[in-house]
Amino acid sequence: MRHKDGVSILRVFSREHGIVGCLVREGVKGSRRSRNLYAPLSLLDLVGLKLIKEDLFKFDRAERMLAQDLTTGEVPRGALAMFLAEFILRTLDGGTPHADLFDALWRASHRIEQATTIGRLHLAFLVESVAATGLMPDAPQAAPPGFGRFNLATAEWESGPPLGEDYLSVAEAEHFLRIQGMNFDEVQAETLSHDARNLLVLQHVRYLQLHLSTPRPIRSWEVLSAVLAP
């Protein structure tokens, strides 16, 4: 975000402080790697980080922890990075640490750069995020007799038909609940169509936002779903 002439505020998800703002000078010159230093999901060590005032910091210099040349150079990987970065910014409240979720995102960022197959990276991260935030549902995987919907806001089965984004049908809910707790390799091995994967991604975004903040649209989703279309 533009702050004043020659200075912007960079939104940073840090392990120690959560989401904070950092002052950065505009117009970074140098190699392509340097120009992309502040691309979405860049893994950085902010050297000399100092608090200026509440949730606003400055730092002496930024050093890359991973080159991320593929992430900044290939459209599908860049779209994944943008989606995950926007999800974090639109889901978490500022200034609250989420160390386990930070670690999960750090691992996902490495996978975006290094994995051969990337089509389910965002789903695998969201499944891991449910566990990392302590939001694993206690509800049984199969719908109890007489229950016709699963309420994402309460993480419980209910009677009645599914109505609106906060409710899943029995088939949707059973699939949603079955993949909870799966690791990256297990999600990769799942038999999923393109549409089924997209539906699960949106259901996980909705679930996490309902429990961590307020549902907000992820504007980069449309681009990502188009880029990863078969």
N, C-alpha and C positions, 0 to 999 in steps of 0.2 A: 504494500500500500504506500502511495506517495505521502511523505510526511512534510517536507519542505524542499526548497530548491537543492538538488544534489543529494538528498537523503531520503531513503524509504524505510519502511518498517517491514521486516521479514518475519513471517509467522513461523515459529520453530516449535517442534514437539521434542522436548528434552526429557531425559529420564529422571532428572532430579527435580524439575520444576513444572513439568507438564507443558501445556501450550503457553508460550510467552511471545512477546514481541522483541525483536532485536533491531537496532539501528544499523543500517548498511549504507555505504556510499554507492551512488549509481555510476553507470558507465565504466564497469570493470573492463580493463583492456588486457590483452595477452592472448594465450592460446585458446583454442576452442574449449578445452577442458576448463580453463579458468572462467570463460564467459558463461559456461553452464554450471558454475559453482552453486548457484542457488536455484537450480531446476527442482521441480517437485520430487520429493523423497531423496534428495541428496543426503548422503551419510557424511556428516561433518563433525570435526572436533573444533569447537569454538574456543580458541586459546585466549586467555585473559578475560573471561566472561565476568562482567560486573553489573550489578543491579543499579539502575538509575532511579527508578521509582517503581511503584507497584506493577509487576508483570511486564516491565520494560527494561531491557538490558542493552549493553553495548559490549563489543569484544575487540581485541587487538587484531586478530586475523582468523581466517577459517582454513582448516586443512582437511582435504578429502581423506576419508577412511577407506574408500573403495573407489576405483576409477569410474565405474558406471558408464563406460563409453557406449555400450549397447543400449542401456536405458535411455540415454539422451540422443542416440542416433537412430533407433528403430522405432517406428510409429506404434506398433502394438505394445512394446515394453514401456514406451513413454506414456501411452494411454493408461496402462495399468498403474503406473506410478502416480499419475494425476488423479485417478479415481481413488486410490487408497489414501493419498494425501488429503484430498477433499473430504473423504469420509471421516477421517480423524478430526479435521478442523470443524466439521459440521456436527460432530457427535459428542465431543468432549467439551466440558467447561474449561475455560482458561485458568491457569495457575494451580491446577490440581494434579499432582503426580499420578501416573499410572505405569509403574515400572514394568509389570508383567506384560501389559499391552505394548509398551515401548519395545520390549525385547522381541515380542512376536512380530512387530512391524519391521524391526531391524533384520530379522531372519527373512521376512518376505521380500525386503529390499534386495538382499543378497540373491535370493532366488530369481527375482525379476532380471537381474544382471546375468546370472550364471546358468539357470535352468534351460534345458533344451526345449521342453514343452511347457508353455506358460498359460494355456487356456483356462486352467482352473486355479491359478495362483490366488486370485482374489477371493474365490469361494473358500479355499483352504485357510486363508488368513482370517476370514470372517468366522469360520467354525472355530479356529483356535482362539479368536477374540472372545467368544462366548465363555470359554473355559477360563481365559486369562482374567476376565472381569468378574469371575465368580457368579455367572448368570446361567449356569447349566440348569435346565429345567428338571424339576423333580417328578414331573408327570410321567405316567407309564407310556411306553412307546406306542402300544396299541390302544385304540379308543375303548373306554369302558362301555358296556352295554347301555344303550339309550343316549349316548353322548354323540353329538353330530358336528362339533366344531372345537377348534383349539384357539384360545384367546392369547394372542401374543403379549398383550399388556399384563396379563396375570400369570402367564405360563401355565394355564390350567385348561383341562377339558371342560366343556360346557354342553348343556342341551341346547337344541335349536340349530337352525341352519347358519352357515357362514355368511356374514353380511359385512362388507367393507374390508379395508386393508388390514385391519387388526385381527381378523379371524381367518383361520385356515380350515379347509375341508378336511375330512378324516384322512383321505389319501395324502394330501399335502402335508398335514401335520405328522403323520407317521413317517414320512420320508424326512421331514425336517428333524424330527426327534432321533431317527435312526443314525444320522450322521454326526450327532453331537459327540464330542470327545475323539473324533477321528483325527489322526495326524496327517501331515502333508501327503505322504505316500498312499495312505488309505483313501483320501479324497481323490487323488490322481487315478486310483484303480477303480473307482466307482463307475458303473455303467450309467451314463447320463447323456441325454440328448442336449443339444444347444439350448433349446427352450427350457428344459428342466433345470439346467445349470443356472440360466438367467433368473428363473423364478426363485430358486433357492438363494441366490445372491440378494435379490430384493427383499425376500422374507427375512434374511439375516440382518440386513441393514435396518429394516423396520423394527425388528426385535431389539437390537442393540440400542437404537435411538430412543425407543419407548422407555427403556430401563435406565439409560444414562443421561438423557437430556430431553429433547423434543424432536419429533420427526421433522426433518428438513430435506428438501430435494437435493440430490447429488447431480449437479448440472453436467458433470463429465460422463455420467452413465450412458447417455445416448451415443456419445462418440465411442466409448469403449465397446458397447454392445455391437455397434456397427463394424468396428475394426476386427473384433473377434468372431464375427459371423462366418459360418462355413461357406 
